[in-house]
Amino acid sequence: MIFVQAASFGEAHWRVLSELSKTGRSIPTDYDVEGEEPSLDAPVAIEIAAPWNPPVFSRCMFSDAKGAFDYVEEVVNGSHDHLVDMLGYTYHDRLHRQWEGQLAELQRNPQTRRAQSITWRPDEDTGSPHPPCLQRIWTRVVEGKLDMHTHWRSRDAYKAWGLNVFALAHLHKRWAERLSLEPGAYREFIDSFHVYGRDIAAAEKALRRGPEAWQWAYEEIVEAVY
């Protein structure tokens, strides 16, 4: 089990991948091809206490700055929901109908343990070749700020994590603003945090650049778009 506390998403990504490269177990996946080495895999928990103070994300997100904001539109506003039949699912399509109820529950009782939304649909996802990785978003108001927890059955540690959290951080911030609060801690719980065997060498090479090279300040991302 890997547990990482960090000051920013950029720092967290470098640190959690560093730990995974040292202590991850070799486990085959459903997507391996013949001759590839197994993935590196571990259960993981990550905490960023104040992700928007200041906002620093991971450069390792396999997208340019415009693509990162396009992904925010997909997750937060549903820009790809019209492609659900082709894609199988989008997080927004699975979750957004639950969000007003989740926010209403927080308004009813900010300390509630019931404010959550889920993606899993047993009739559709059991046996599916590509079920959703994100399972649940849980929220609670703690010391006057909105905390967000996300729960994942599976996560591509090298290629997917940076882009995922960029979008979820924007959702976190939007919900806090709806409740007239500041974003609080962001935490993740991941059952299988992995680097595919085909990506291990590239991930290790990127890690050798050191943690500072992974830091991407929000202002720099915005400037890169415009």
Residue frames as a rotation matrix with the C-alpha (Angstrom) as fourth column:
MET 1
0.582 0.813 0.000 0.00
0.813 -0.582 0.000 0.00
0.000 0.000 -1.000 0.00
ILE 2
-0.589 -0.737 0.332 1.38
0.747 -0.653 -0.126 3.40
0.310 0.174 0.935 -1.03
PHE 3
0.586 0.717 -0.378 0.29
0.798 -0.590 0.119 6.58
-0.138 -0.372 -0.918 0.76
VAL 4
-0.527 -0.737 0.423 1.43
0.804 -0.593 -0.032 9.98
0.275 0.324 0.905 -0.49
GLN 5
0.587 0.560 -0.584 0.74
0.660 -0.749 -0.054 13.42
-0.468 -0.354 -0.810 0.98
ALA 6
-0.438 -0.734 0.519 1.82
0.899 -0.366 0.241 16.32
0.013 0.572 0.820 -1.20
ALA 7
-0.479 0.173 -0.861 1.45
0.224 -0.924 -0.310 20.07
-0.849 -0.341 0.404 -1.56
SER 8
-0.111 0.409 -0.906 0.31
-0.848 -0.515 -0.128 19.92
-0.519 0.754 0.404 -5.19
PHE 9
0.855 0.461 0.240 -0.85
-0.238 0.758 -0.607 17.55
-0.461 0.462 0.757 -7.90
GLY 10
0.635 -0.673 -0.379 2.49
-0.504 0.010 -0.864 17.89
0.585 0.740 -0.333 -9.69
GLU 11
-0.354 -0.766 0.537 4.46
-0.916 0.169 -0.364 16.86
0.188 -0.621 -0.761 -6.62
ALA 12
0.165 0.505 0.847 2.01
-0.660 0.695 -0.286 14.06
-0.733 -0.512 0.448 -5.83
HIS 13
0.930 0.229 -0.287 2.31
-0.366 0.540 -0.758 12.56
-0.018 0.810 0.586 -9.31
TRP 14
0.169 -0.948 -0.269 6.11
-0.615 0.112 -0.780 12.40
0.770 0.297 -0.565 -9.21
ARG 15
-0.450 -0.385 0.806 6.15
-0.892 0.231 -0.388 11.02
-0.037 -0.894 -0.447 -5.66
VAL 16
0.362 0.652 0.666 3.50
-0.606 0.707 -0.363 8.35
-0.708 -0.272 0.652 -6.13
LEU 17
0.902 -0.098 -0.420 5.06
-0.323 0.492 -0.809 7.12
0.285 0.865 0.412 -9.38
SER 18
-0.110 -0.988 0.107 8.47
-0.778 0.018 -0.628 7.05
0.618 -0.152 -0.771 -7.71
GLU 19
-0.309 0.058 0.949 7.08
-0.818 0.493 -0.296 4.83
-0.485 -0.868 -0.105 -4.94
LEU 20
0.755 0.640 0.143 5.29
-0.452 0.667 -0.592 2.63
-0.474 0.383 0.793 -7.45
SER 21
0.587 -0.597 -0.546 8.52
-0.534 0.222 -0.816 2.12
0.608 0.771 -0.188 -9.41
LYS 22
-0.460 -0.813 0.356 10.25
-0.792 0.194 -0.579 0.95
0.402 -0.549 -0.733 -6.20
THR 23
-0.765 0.166 0.623 7.57
-0.449 0.556 -0.700 -1.14
-0.462 -0.815 -0.350 -4.52
GLY 24
0.156 0.898 -0.410 4.95
-0.967 0.055 -0.249 -2.01
-0.202 0.436 0.877 -7.15
ARG 25
-0.140 -0.099 0.985 4.18
-0.138 0.987 0.079 -5.68
-0.980 -0.125 -0.152 -7.76
SER 26
-0.839 -0.149 -0.524 4.42
-0.537 0.074 0.840 -7.25
-0.086 0.986 -0.142 -11.22
ILE 27
-0.296 0.836 0.462 0.84
0.083 0.504 -0.860 -8.18
-0.952 -0.216 -0.219 -12.19
PRO 28
-0.877 0.036 0.479 -0.46
0.479 0.124 0.869 -9.08
-0.028 0.992 -0.126 -15.68
THR 29
-0.505 0.742 -0.440 -3.43
-0.411 -0.655 -0.634 -7.14
-0.759 -0.139 0.636 -17.09
ASP 30
0.300 0.739 0.603 -6.29
0.367 0.494 -0.788 -7.80
-0.881 0.458 -0.123 -19.52
TYR 31
0.930 0.126 -0.344 -4.57
-0.204 -0.602 -0.772 -5.56
-0.304 0.788 -0.535 -22.07
ASP 32
-0.008 -0.996 0.089 -1.09
-0.469 0.082 0.879 -7.15
-0.883 -0.035 -0.468 -22.26
VAL 33
0.785 0.103 -0.610 0.19
-0.601 0.364 -0.712 -8.45
0.149 0.926 0.348 -25.57
GLU 34
0.907 -0.421 -0.023 2.52
0.420 0.894 0.155 -11.40
-0.045 -0.150 0.988 -25.96
GLY 35
0.128 -0.970 0.209 6.09
0.805 -0.022 -0.593 -10.57
0.579 0.244 0.778 -25.03
GLU 36
0.136 -0.039 0.990 5.32
-0.292 -0.956 0.002 -7.55
0.947 -0.290 -0.141 -22.85
GLU 37
-0.836 -0.394 -0.383 6.43
0.273 0.306 -0.912 -7.48
0.476 -0.867 -0.148 -19.25
PRO 38
0.016 0.899 -0.438 3.67
0.953 0.120 0.280 -7.27
0.304 -0.422 -0.854 -16.60
SER 39
0.396 0.212 0.893 2.45
0.035 -0.976 0.216 -4.00
0.917 -0.055 -0.394 -15.19
LEU 40
-0.849 -0.474 -0.232 3.71
0.313 -0.098 -0.945 -2.45
0.425 -0.875 0.232 -11.96
ASP 41
0.032 0.991 0.127 0.72
0.057 -0.129 0.990 -2.31
0.998 -0.024 -0.061 -9.61
ALA 42
-0.850 -0.209 -0.484 -0.18
0.475 0.092 -0.875 -1.24
0.228 -0.974 0.021 -6.06
PRO 43
0.392 0.913 -0.109 -3.13
0.851 -0.315 0.421 0.02
0.350 -0.258 -0.901 -4.02
VAL 44
-0.682 -0.672 0.289 -2.69
0.596 -0.739 -0.314 3.74
0.425 -0.042 0.904 -3.40
ALA 45
0.551 0.739 -0.388 -4.03
0.829 -0.540 0.150 6.64
-0.098 -0.404 -0.910 -1.32
ILE 46
-0.520 -0.670 0.529 -3.13
0.738 -0.664 -0.116 10.25
0.430 0.330 0.840 -2.18
GLU 47
0.478 0.651 -0.590 -3.86
0.838 -0.539 0.084 13.48
-0.264 -0.534 -0.803 -0.30
ILE 48
-0.570 -0.511 0.644 -3.39
0.596 -0.796 -0.105 17.07
0.566 0.324 0.758 -1.45
ALA 49
-0.422 0.392 -0.817 -4.42
0.839 -0.173 -0.516 19.28
-0.344 -0.904 -0.255 1.47
ALA 50
0.216 0.451 -0.866 -4.91
0.076 -0.892 -0.445 22.55
-0.973 0.030 -0.227 -0.46
PRO 51
-0.055 -0.320 0.946 -4.90
0.849 0.483 0.213 21.83
-0.525 0.815 0.246 -4.21
TRP 52
0.494 0.278 0.824 -5.85
0.739 -0.633 -0.230 25.37
0.458 0.722 -0.518 -5.28
ASN 53
0.982 -0.129 0.134 -3.40
-0.181 -0.831 0.526 27.21
0.043 -0.541 -0.840 -3.00
PRO 54
-0.133 0.281 -0.950 -1.61
-0.820 -0.570 -0.054 27.67
-0.557 0.772 0.306 -5.34
PRO 55
0.798 0.490 0.351 -2.76
-0.221 0.779 -0.586 25.34
-0.561 0.390 0.730 -8.14
VAL 56
-0.217 -0.877 -0.428 0.15
-0.937 0.064 0.343 23.33
-0.274 0.476 -0.836 -9.55
PHE 57
0.794 0.585 0.163 -0.63
-0.486 0.773 -0.406 20.37
-0.364 0.244 0.899 -11.78
SER 58
0.122 -0.743 0.658 1.43
0.162 0.669 0.725 17.60
-0.979 0.018 0.202 -13.38
ARG 59
-0.132 -0.264 -0.956 3.14
-0.877 -0.417 0.236 18.13
-0.461 0.870 -0.176 -16.72
CYS 60
-0.974 -0.225 -0.020 2.83
-0.214 0.892 0.397 14.38
-0.072 0.391 -0.918 -17.25
MET 61
-0.226 0.961 0.160 -0.74
-0.265 0.098 -0.959 14.38
-0.937 -0.259 0.233 -18.52
PHE 62
-0.698 -0.138 0.703 -0.27
0.517 0.581 0.628 13.26
-0.495 0.802 -0.334 -22.15
SER 63
0.432 0.764 0.479 -2.11
0.902 -0.378 -0.210 16.27
0.020 0.523 -0.852 -23.48
ASP 64
-0.645 -0.550 0.531 -1.28
0.519 -0.825 -0.224 19.84
0.561 0.131 0.817 -24.39
ALA 65
-0.943 0.229 -0.240 -2.80
0.071 -0.568 -0.820 22.72
-0.324 -0.790 0.520 -22.45
LYS 66
-0.485 0.812 -0.325 -5.78
-0.863 -0.383 0.330 23.10
0.144 0.440 0.886 -24.77
GLY 67
-0.268 0.353 -0.896 -6.47
-0.144 0.905 0.400 19.37
0.953 0.237 -0.191 -24.56
ALA 68
-0.861 -0.081 -0.502 -6.43
0.466 0.267 -0.843 19.59
0.202 -0.960 -0.192 -20.78
PHE 69
-0.757 0.623 -0.199 -9.18
-0.416 -0.693 -0.590 22.22
-0.505 -0.364 0.783 -20.79
ASP 70
-0.323 0.638 -0.699 -11.09
-0.762 0.263 0.592 20.24
0.561 0.724 0.401 -23.42
TYR 71
-0.542 0.082 -0.836 -11.05
0.325 0.938 -0.119 17.33
0.775 -0.336 -0.535 -20.97
VAL 72
-0.932 0.284 -0.227 -12.43
0.101 -0.397 -0.912 19.60
-0.349 -0.873 0.341 -18.25
GLU 73
-0.465 0.791 -0.398 -15.31
-0.882 -0.451 0.134 20.40
-0.073 0.413 0.908 -20.62
GLU 74
-0.347 0.297 -0.890 -15.85
-0.335 0.847 0.413 16.67
0.876 0.441 -0.195 -21.16
VAL 75
-0.653 0.008 -0.758 -15.93
0.581 0.647 -0.493 15.71
0.486 -0.762 -0.427 -17.47
VAL 76
-0.840 0.254 -0.480 -17.51
0.273 -0.566 -0.778 18.81
-0.469 -0.784 0.406 -15.93
ASN 77
-0.408 0.671 -0.619 -19.86
-0.623 -0.700 -0.348 19.99
-0.667 0.243 0.704 -18.71
GLY 78
0.102 0.533 0.840 -20.52
0.145 0.828 -0.542 16.87
-0.984 0.177 0.007 -20.78
SER 79
0.036 -0.112 -0.993 -19.08
-0.819 -0.572 0.035 17.97
-0.572 0.812 -0.113 -24.13
HIS 80
-0.765 -0.376 -0.522 -18.67
-0.619 0.654 0.436 14.31
0.178 0.657 -0.733 -25.19
ASP 81
-0.473 0.622 0.624 -21.95
-0.336 0.527 -0.780 12.94
-0.814 -0.579 -0.041 -23.88
HIS 82
0.480 0.681 -0.553 -23.29
-0.767 0.020 -0.641 12.74
-0.426 0.732 0.532 -27.44
LEU 83
-0.048 -0.606 -0.794 -20.57
-0.820 0.478 -0.315 10.14
0.570 0.636 -0.520 -28.13
VAL 84
-0.108 -0.002 0.994 -21.63
-0.879 0.467 -0.095 7.73
-0.464 -0.884 -0.052 -25.35
ASP 85
0.848 0.489 0.205 -22.84
-0.342 0.800 -0.493 5.06
-0.405 0.348 0.846 -27.78
MET 86
0.687 -0.665 -0.294 -19.41
-0.190 0.225 -0.956 5.03
0.701 0.712 0.028 -29.44
LEU 87
-0.216 -0.859 0.465 -17.28
-0.687 -0.204 -0.697 5.48
0.693 -0.470 -0.546 -26.30
GLY 88
-0.329 0.169 -0.929 -19.29
0.476 0.879 -0.009 3.21
0.815 -0.446 -0.370 -24.01
TYR 89
0.546 0.482 -0.685 -19.52
0.838 -0.323 0.440 5.83
-0.009 -0.814 -0.580 -21.26
THR 90
-0.191 -0.645 0.740 -18.37
0.129 -0.764 -0.633 9.26
0.973 -0.025 0.229 -20.18
TYR 91
-0.760 -0.125 -0.637 -17.94
0.633 0.075 -0.770 10.23
0.145 -0.989 0.022 -16.55
HIS 92
-0.887 0.460 -0.043 -20.27
-0.441 -0.871 -0.218 13.18
-0.138 -0.174 0.975 -16.99
ASP 93
-0.265 0.832 -0.487 -23.01
-0.597 0.256 0.760 11.03
0.757 0.492 0.429 -18.49
ARG 94
-0.231 0.130 -0.964 -22.74
0.485 0.874 0.002 8.51
0.843 -0.467 -0.265 -15.64
LEU 95
-0.601 -0.253 -0.758 -22.59
0.796 -0.103 -0.597 11.10
0.073 -0.962 0.264 -12.87
HIS 96
-0.940 -0.029 0.341 -24.18
0.031 -1.000 0.000 14.44
0.341 0.011 0.940 -13.64
ARG 97
-0.042 0.998 0.041 -27.80
-0.091 -0.044 0.995 13.48
0.995 0.038 0.093 -12.92
GLN 98
0.359 0.106 -0.927 -26.72
0.810 0.458 0.366 12.75
0.463 -0.883 0.079 -9.35
TRP 99
-0.574 -0.814 0.093 -24.83
0.654 -0.524 -0.546 15.99
0.493 -0.252 0.833 -8.75
GLU 100
-0.288 0.517 0.806 -27.72
-0.380 -0.834 0.400 18.27
0.879 -0.191 0.437 -7.83
GLY 101
0.769 0.574 -0.283 -28.80
-0.026 0.470 0.882 15.75
0.639 -0.671 0.376 -5.22
GLN 102
0.140 -0.815 -0.562 -25.25
0.898 0.344 -0.275 15.51
0.418 -0.466 0.780 -3.91
LEU 103
-0.742 -0.397 0.540 -25.03
0.221 -0.905 -0.362 19.29
0.633 -0.149 0.760 -3.51
ALA 104
0.147 0.880 0.451 -28.50
-0.444 -0.349 0.825 19.42
0.884 -0.322 0.339 -1.96
GLU 105
0.662 0.045 -0.748 -27.40
0.509 0.705 0.493 16.87
0.550 -0.707 0.444 0.63
LEU 106
-0.421 -0.881 -0.216 -24.41
0.830 -0.277 -0.485 19.07
0.367 -0.384 0.847 1.53
GLN 107
-0.588 0.291 0.755 -26.72
-0.238 -0.954 0.182 22.07
0.773 -0.073 0.630 1.88
ARG 108
0.544 0.820 -0.179 -29.03
-0.120 0.288 0.950 20.04
0.831 -0.495 0.255 4.12
ASN 109
0.938 -0.335 0.089 -26.15
-0.028 0.183 0.983 18.95
-0.345 -0.925 0.162 6.37
PRO 110
0.586 -0.751 -0.305 -22.60
-0.750 -0.360 -0.555 20.02
0.307 0.554 -0.774 5.45
GLN 111
-0.335 -0.753 0.566 -21.13
-0.907 0.420 0.023 17.23
-0.255 -0.506 -0.824 7.64
THR 112
0.672 0.724 0.154 -23.21
-0.653 0.678 -0.337 14.49
-0.348 0.126 0.929 6.00
ARG 113
-0.441 -0.762 0.474 -21.67
-0.378 0.637 0.672 11.15
-0.814 0.117 -0.569 5.05
ARG 114
0.108 0.666 0.738 -24.24
0.463 0.623 -0.630 10.65
-0.880 0.410 -0.241 2.29
ALA 115
0.636 0.153 -0.756 -23.15
-0.435 -0.739 -0.515 13.19
-0.637 0.656 -0.404 -0.35
GLN 116
-0.478 -0.803 0.356 -21.86
-0.145 0.472 0.870 10.97
-0.866 0.364 -0.342 -3.12
SER 117
0.558 0.559 -0.613 -22.33
-0.766 0.064 -0.639 10.03
-0.318 0.827 0.464 -6.78
ILE 118
-0.091 -0.528 0.845 -21.43
-0.144 0.846 0.513 6.70
-0.985 -0.075 -0.153 -8.39
THR 119
-0.319 -0.125 -0.939 -20.63
-0.923 -0.183 0.338 5.46
-0.214 0.975 -0.057 -11.90
TRP 120
-0.956 -0.277 0.095 -21.08
-0.249 0.941 0.229 1.69
-0.152 0.195 -0.969 -11.68
ARG 121
0.116 0.975 -0.189 -24.09
-0.985 0.088 -0.149 0.11
-0.129 0.203 0.971 -13.39
PRO 122
-0.317 -0.371 0.873 -23.97
-0.443 0.872 0.209 -3.63
-0.839 -0.320 -0.440 -12.67
ASP 123
0.541 0.616 0.573 -26.19
0.194 0.572 -0.797 -4.65
-0.818 0.542 0.190 -15.61
GLU 124
0.972 -0.185 -0.147 -23.95
-0.207 -0.371 -0.905 -2.78
0.113 0.910 -0.399 -18.08
ASP 125
0.382 -0.915 0.128 -20.51
-0.892 -0.402 -0.208 -2.97
0.241 -0.035 -0.970 -16.49
THR 126
0.148 -0.310 0.939 -20.24
-0.491 0.801 0.342 -6.55
-0.858 -0.512 -0.034 -15.24
GLY 127
0.237 -0.151 0.960 -18.42
0.607 0.794 -0.025 -8.36
-0.758 0.588 0.280 -18.04
SER 128
0.993 0.101 -0.066 -17.85
0.020 -0.679 -0.734 -5.18
-0.119 0.727 -0.676 -20.05
PRO 129
0.392 -0.908 0.150 -14.38
0.874 0.316 -0.368 -4.96
0.286 0.276 0.918 -21.69
HIS 130
-0.616 -0.603 0.506 -14.10
0.452 -0.797 -0.400 -1.27
0.645 -0.018 0.764 -20.78
PRO 131
0.458 0.787 -0.413 -16.01
0.812 -0.181 0.554 -0.41
0.361 -0.589 -0.723 -17.57
PRO 132
0.666 -0.184 0.723 -15.44
-0.180 -0.980 -0.085 2.98
0.724 -0.073 -0.686 -15.89
CYS 133
-0.275 -0.859 -0.432 -12.31
0.486 0.263 -0.833 3.36
0.829 -0.439 0.345 -13.78
LEU 134
-0.859 0.071 0.507 -13.70
-0.408 -0.693 -0.594 6.10
0.309 -0.717 0.625 -11.52
GLN 135
-0.587 0.632 -0.506 -16.30
0.625 0.751 0.213 4.56
0.515 -0.191 -0.836 -9.20
ARG 136
0.437 0.748 -0.501 -17.40
0.879 -0.237 0.413 7.23
0.190 -0.621 -0.761 -6.76
ILE 137
-0.501 -0.483 0.718 -17.09
0.188 -0.871 -0.454 10.90
0.845 -0.092 0.527 -5.80
TRP 138
0.301 0.512 -0.805 -17.71
0.902 0.121 0.414 11.63
0.310 -0.850 -0.425 -2.11
THR 139
-0.347 -0.372 0.861 -17.83
0.170 -0.928 -0.332 15.12
0.922 0.031 0.385 -0.60
ARG 140
0.417 0.447 -0.791 -18.08
0.883 0.009 0.470 16.68
0.217 -0.894 -0.391 2.84
VAL 141
0.470 -0.233 0.851 -17.64
-0.151 -0.972 -0.182 20.12
0.869 -0.043 -0.492 4.40
VAL 142
0.445 -0.459 -0.769 -14.79
0.876 0.401 0.268 20.10
0.185 -0.793 0.580 6.95
GLU 143
-0.169 -0.509 -0.844 -13.72
0.722 -0.647 0.245 23.24
-0.671 -0.568 0.477 8.85
GLY 144
0.315 0.469 -0.825 -15.63
-0.078 -0.854 -0.515 25.45
-0.946 0.226 -0.233 6.41
LYS 145
-0.370 -0.462 -0.806 -14.11
-0.864 -0.148 0.482 23.97
-0.342 0.874 -0.344 3.23
LEU 146
0.726 0.679 -0.106 -15.33
-0.654 0.635 -0.411 21.36
-0.211 0.368 0.906 0.77
ASP 147
-0.408 -0.808 0.424 -13.31
-0.580 0.589 0.563 18.13
-0.705 -0.016 -0.709 0.80
MET 148
0.560 0.524 -0.642 -13.54
-0.828 0.386 -0.407 15.78
0.034 0.759 0.650 -2.17
HIS 149
-0.294 -0.580 0.760 -12.69
-0.438 0.788 0.432 12.06
-0.849 -0.206 -0.486 -2.24
THR 150
0.340 0.373 -0.863 -12.54
-0.931 0.263 -0.253 10.02
0.133 0.890 0.437 -5.43
HIS 151
0.044 -0.197 0.979 -12.52
-0.451 0.871 0.196 6.21
-0.892 -0.450 -0.050 -5.47
TRP 152
0.167 -0.152 -0.974 -11.10
-0.983 0.056 -0.177 4.20
0.081 0.987 -0.140 -8.37
ARG 153
0.875 0.077 0.479 -11.05
-0.139 0.985 0.097 0.51
-0.464 -0.152 0.873 -9.21
SER 154
0.301 -0.748 0.591 -8.20
0.897 0.433 0.093 1.02
-0.325 0.502 0.801 -11.70
ARG 155
0.874 -0.056 -0.482 -5.90
-0.115 -0.989 -0.093 3.87
-0.472 0.137 -0.871 -12.77
ASP 156
0.547 -0.743 0.385 -3.20
0.729 0.197 -0.655 4.26
0.411 0.639 0.650 -15.40
ALA 157
0.541 -0.336 -0.771 -0.61
0.632 -0.442 0.636 5.94
-0.554 -0.832 -0.027 -13.19
TYR 158
-0.495 -0.867 -0.050 1.62
0.571 -0.369 0.733 7.25
-0.655 0.335 0.678 -15.96
LYS 159
-0.850 0.083 0.521 -0.72
0.470 -0.330 0.819 8.27
0.239 0.941 0.241 -18.78
ALA 160
-0.065 0.975 0.212 -4.11
0.612 -0.128 0.780 9.02
0.788 0.180 -0.589 -17.21
TRP 161
0.008 0.165 -0.986 -3.60
0.997 -0.078 -0.005 10.42
-0.078 -0.983 -0.165 -13.71
GLY 162
-0.793 -0.439 -0.423 -2.47
0.450 -0.889 0.081 13.95
-0.411 -0.126 0.903 -14.57
LEU 163
-0.830 0.529 0.180 -5.37
-0.119 -0.482 0.868 14.64
0.546 0.699 0.463 -16.93
ASN 164
-0.079 0.825 -0.559 -7.96
0.688 0.451 0.569 13.01
0.722 -0.340 -0.603 -14.65
VAL 165
-0.099 0.027 -0.995 -7.09
0.955 -0.278 -0.103 15.17
-0.279 -0.960 0.002 -11.66
PHE 166
-0.978 -0.207 -0.021 -6.95
0.188 -0.922 0.339 18.34
-0.090 0.328 0.941 -13.76
ALA 167
-0.470 0.875 0.117 -10.63
-0.038 -0.153 0.987 17.86
0.882 0.460 0.105 -14.60
LEU 168
0.177 0.580 -0.795 -11.68
0.776 0.414 0.475 16.70
0.605 -0.701 -0.377 -11.13
ALA 169
-0.605 -0.435 -0.666 -9.95
0.752 -0.588 -0.299 19.67
-0.261 -0.682 0.683 -9.50
HIS 170
-0.929 0.324 0.181 -12.11
-0.188 -0.831 0.523 21.96
0.320 0.452 0.833 -11.64
LEU 171
-0.039 0.941 -0.336 -15.23
0.217 0.337 0.916 20.06
0.975 -0.038 -0.217 -10.59
HIS 172
-0.115 -0.122 -0.986 -14.12
0.981 0.141 -0.132 20.36
0.155 -0.982 0.104 -6.95
LYS 173
-0.914 -0.307 -0.266 -13.66
0.345 -0.932 -0.109 24.11
-0.215 -0.191 0.958 -7.34
ARG 174
-0.656 0.732 0.186 -17.03
-0.199 -0.405 0.892 24.57
0.728 0.548 0.411 -9.10
TRP 175
0.148 0.746 -0.650 -18.90
0.564 0.476 0.674 22.72
0.812 -0.466 -0.350 -6.36
ALA 176
-0.399 -0.349 -0.848 -17.14
0.905 -0.295 -0.305 24.70
-0.144 -0.889 0.434 -3.63
GLU 177
-0.998 0.028 0.050 -18.17
-0.015 -0.970 0.244 27.93
0.055 0.243 0.968 -5.35
ARG 178
-0.305 0.948 -0.088 -21.78
0.042 0.106 0.994 26.70
0.952 0.299 -0.072 -5.63
LEU 179
0.370 0.406 -0.836 -21.76
0.785 0.345 0.515 26.24
0.497 -0.846 -0.191 -1.86
SER 180
0.724 -0.181 0.665 -19.96
-0.258 -0.966 0.018 29.59
0.639 -0.185 -0.746 -1.25
LEU 181
0.843 -0.506 0.182 -16.95
0.019 0.366 0.931 27.71
-0.537 -0.781 0.318 0.14
GLU 182
0.140 -0.873 -0.467 -13.29
-0.985 -0.171 0.024 27.22
-0.100 0.457 -0.884 -0.68
PRO 183
0.592 -0.027 -0.806 -12.01
-0.259 0.940 -0.222 23.86
0.764 0.339 0.549 -1.96
GLY 184
0.601 -0.389 0.698 -10.57
-0.712 0.138 0.689 21.80
-0.364 -0.911 -0.194 0.87
ALA 185
-0.394 -0.816 0.422 -8.52
-0.540 0.577 0.612 18.62
-0.744 0.013 -0.668 0.70
TYR 186
0.478 0.409 -0.778 -8.59
-0.854 0.425 -0.301 16.35
0.208 0.808 0.552 -2.34
ARG 187
-0.315 -0.538 0.782 -8.03
-0.677 0.705 0.212 12.64
-0.665 -0.462 -0.586 -1.63
GLU 188
0.196 0.314 -0.929 -7.94
-0.877 0.479 -0.023 9.55
0.438 0.819 0.370 -3.82
PHE 189
-0.058 -0.155 0.986 -8.27
-0.579 0.810 0.093 5.86
-0.813 -0.566 -0.137 -3.04
ILE 190
0.224 -0.003 -0.975 -7.17
-0.957 0.188 -0.220 3.55
0.184 0.982 0.039 -5.85
ASP 191
0.773 0.141 0.618 -7.42
-0.346 0.911 0.225 -0.24
-0.532 -0.387 0.753 -5.84
SER 192
0.382 -0.656 0.651 -5.06
0.802 0.586 0.120 -0.80
-0.460 0.476 0.750 -8.79
PHE 193
0.769 -0.306 -0.561 -2.65
-0.410 -0.910 -0.066 2.03
-0.490 0.281 -0.825 -9.53
HIS 194
0.431 -0.517 0.739 -0.50
0.504 0.818 0.278 0.75
-0.749 0.252 0.613 -12.35
VAL 195
0.059 -0.464 -0.884 2.02
-0.822 -0.525 0.221 1.43
-0.566 0.713 -0.413 -15.10
TYR 196
0.950 0.308 0.046 1.63
-0.217 0.761 -0.612 -0.89
-0.223 0.571 0.790 -18.05
GLY 197
0.416 -0.840 0.349 4.71
0.496 0.531 0.687 -2.94
-0.762 -0.112 0.638 -18.90
ARG 198
0.279 -0.276 0.920 5.07
0.937 -0.129 -0.323 -1.17
0.208 0.953 0.222 -22.26
ASP 199
0.674 0.075 0.735 5.32
0.096 -0.995 0.014 2.20
0.733 0.061 -0.678 -20.45
ILE 200
0.844 -0.304 -0.441 7.67
0.497 0.136 0.857 1.32
-0.200 -0.943 0.266 -17.57
ALA 201
-0.129 -0.976 0.177 10.89
0.985 -0.106 0.136 2.44
-0.114 0.192 0.975 -19.31
ALA 202
-0.198 0.113 0.974 9.35
0.457 -0.868 0.193 5.78
0.867 0.483 0.120 -20.36
ALA 203
0.829 0.545 0.122 7.98
0.120 -0.388 0.914 6.40
0.546 -0.743 -0.387 -16.87
GLU 204
0.591 -0.676 -0.440 11.35
0.721 0.200 0.663 5.69
-0.361 -0.709 0.606 -15.24
LYS 205
-0.361 -0.712 0.602 13.08
0.891 -0.453 -0.001 8.03
0.273 0.537 0.798 -17.70
ALA 206
0.172 0.516 0.839 10.59
0.196 -0.853 0.484 10.80
0.965 0.081 -0.248 -16.89
LEU 207
0.928 0.188 -0.322 11.08
0.330 -0.011 0.944 10.28
0.174 -0.982 -0.073 -13.14
ARG 208
0.122 -0.973 -0.193 14.84
0.984 0.093 0.154 10.81
-0.132 -0.209 0.969 -13.49
ARG 209
-0.131 -0.122 0.984 14.15
0.480 -0.876 -0.044 14.43
0.867 0.466 0.173 -14.45
GLY 210
-0.883 -0.247 -0.399 13.21
0.456 -0.250 -0.854 15.07
0.111 -0.936 0.333 -10.83
PRO 211
-0.175 0.931 -0.321 10.10
0.917 0.035 -0.398 16.50
-0.359 -0.363 -0.860 -9.15
GLU 212
-0.286 0.063 -0.956 10.60
0.015 -0.997 -0.070 20.12
-0.958 -0.035 0.284 -10.20
ALA 213
-0.953 -0.137 -0.271 10.34
-0.262 -0.081 0.962 19.17
-0.154 0.987 0.041 -13.88
TRP 214
-0.656 0.754 -0.012 6.86
0.711 0.624 0.325 17.75
0.252 0.205 -0.946 -13.24
GLN 215
-0.319 0.536 -0.782 5.43
0.575 -0.546 -0.609 21.01
-0.754 -0.643 -0.134 -11.82
TRP 216
-0.654 0.214 0.726 3.03
0.617 -0.403 0.675 22.90
0.437 0.890 0.132 -14.12
ALA 217
-0.801 0.320 -0.505 1.62
0.209 -0.642 -0.737 26.06
-0.561 -0.696 0.448 -12.54
TYR 218
0.075 0.949 0.306 -1.98
0.778 0.136 -0.613 26.83
-0.623 0.284 -0.728 -13.46
GLU 219
0.487 0.079 -0.870 -1.04
-0.229 -0.950 -0.214 30.25
-0.843 0.303 -0.445 -14.83
GLU 220
-0.580 -0.769 -0.268 1.43
-0.526 0.103 0.844 28.58
-0.622 0.631 -0.464 -17.22
ILE 221
-0.612 0.441 0.656 -1.27
0.615 0.787 0.045 26.19
-0.497 0.431 -0.753 -18.46
VAL 222
0.486 0.835 -0.259 -3.65
0.515 -0.513 -0.686 29.08
-0.706 0.200 -0.679 -19.14
GLU 223
0.187 -0.501 -0.845 -0.90
-0.556 -0.763 0.330 31.07
-0.810 0.408 -0.421 -20.91
ALA 224
-0.785 -0.535 0.314 -0.07
-0.099 0.608 0.788 28.06
-0.612 0.587 -0.530 -23.07
VAL 225
-0.085 0.843 0.531 -3.68
0.805 0.372 -0.462 27.91
-0.587 0.389 -0.710 -24.29
TYR 226
0.808 0.550 -0.212 -3.78
0.382 -0.762 -0.522 31.55
-0.449 0.341 -0.826 -25.34
